[in-house]
Amino acid sequence: MKLLSSIKPDNMRNLVTHFPQLLSTLQIESSILNTAREFHKEGVNGICFLGMGGSSIAGNYVRALLSKEAKIPISVTRDYLLPTHVDNKWVVIAISYSGNTEETLSALSMANEIGSRIILMTSGGKMAQKSKHQIVHLPEGLQPRAALPLIFSAVLPVVESLAGLKITNFQYLEEVLINKSNTWNEWLAPPKEIAEAFIGKTPLFIGARHLAPVAYRAKCQINENSKALAFHSELPEANHNEIESFVKTNGCSVLPVFLRSGLESTKINRRFDVTYDLYLEMGLSPINLLASGDTRLEEMLVLTHFLDMISVELAELCSIDPVSVEKIKELKHRLSR
Ligand code: PA5
């Protein structure tokens, strides 16, 4: 993990700049992939991710990406309780960067009680002490949300092994992301320009299919890095409710940001176009951000990298420290008393 020693964990811009390199930094131990392959041979009825906040989003990315190929249900739980449909034929992947998140630990102990097969990912804390399970050890000292590329690069091969699928090459993805980020200004816009458009507005990120979790991630990054309100939604569902909501926005100046894919089906493509026109006619000023990439995975990661950088630009424009998350810390502290 040579790269990590040159990354400054207290500098979010530096971390986000190195997003592509972080994708190929973690060398997952072969024993963990072998265990996942063993589970696959024994039979896996489903995969349930447990995690909160920055540690949970990788599960949504994997679910969106592999929902068809995996041929088994993949679910993401953000709660104290393990869903009742999860039994000992399922594999549970619990992720907590700190290893101390109480909701994740609670659902994990339920998975333990019912005898689910379990794989853990953490940088330490109580989770790291659960030595009877296979543990993917994450490097310490990062903000959980900045560890997404590391977590995702570990989680995807584990799930691919559990589902008997070919394993993704992250080295090649690193190159794709570096090349794309060198030309953001040409095919998208400078991230700072988009961040400037967010000032005084509340961004509403709207995605469909594989870009729906990217919209959620963008909302969370604006919340945590830029310390600003943001929302996310998903098409086609938002066409059946949210579209009616802009008459009375309670003083909020909403800025819809459509996350567009070059791989959209004809129906989704038309829906986005018609929704964009309607929002314009309602007096909103929607933005289209077109993901670039040859595959769904490339599009997801390229756009995530770009949107992560927007959250840093917005924080800096507003003189806000994108690293500190004082309220989250305070809340966890009070709950632990
Ligand atoms: O980004 C953050 O700091 C949070 O969203 C955390 O990820 C969340 O509170 C869960 O903590 P952990 O990732 O340590 O399990």
Boltz pocket constraint, residues with backbone or C-beta under 6 A from the ligand:
constraints:
  - pocket:
      binder: B
      contacts: [[A, 52], [A, 53], [A, 54], [A, 55], [A, 56], [A, 95], [A, 96], [A, 97], [A, 98], [A, 99], [A, 100], [A, 101], [A, 104], [A, 143], [A, 144], [A, 145], [A, 224], [A, 325], [A, 328]]
      max_distance: 6.0
